[in-house]
């Protein structure tokens, strides 16, 4: 996916545009929400990143990676208890796979 290439090269504005366009076409595109969240986080837009990770979780709640991502973002915000809860969910899901 082109958005991942932009992420890897550090072209965050381009990655955001690609992932955003993908979401216009398909709001339920799980990976586009995660990619957009990653790019936004790298730009320091943690609150916006959290919104997209939460959307990814709502689309596919059984993905451990999304809960780990949310945990990390919540830690950045100083929301340690919530972050620990998300990490516990992630670990539980990893144990189930």
TASULBEL-V901585 format. One record per pair of residues at least 24 apart in sequence whose ideal C-beta (glycine too) atoms are under 10 Angstrom apart, sorted by the first residue. I is the first residue (numbers start at 1). GAP is how many residues later the second one is. Records with the same first field share a line. If there is no record, write none. Layout:
I=GAP  GAP
This chain:
1=30  31  34
3=28  29  32  33  35  36
4=27  31  34
6=29  33
7=28  29  31  32  35
10=29  32
11=28
12=26  27  28  29  30  31  33
13=26  30
14=25
15=24  25  27  28
16=24  26  27  29  32
19=33
23=29  32
27=28  32
28=27  28  30  31  32
29=26  27  30
30=25  26  27  28  29  30  33  36
31=25  28  29
32=24
33=24  25  26  27  33
34=25  26  29  31  32  35
37=29  32  33  36
38=31
40=33
41=28  31  32  35
44=32
46=26  27  28  29  30  31
47=26  30
49=24  27
50=24  26  27  29
53=33
57=29  32
61=28  32
62=27  31  34  35
63=27  30
64=25  26  27  28  29  30  31  32  33
65=25  28  29
66=24  27
67=24  25  26  27
68=25  26
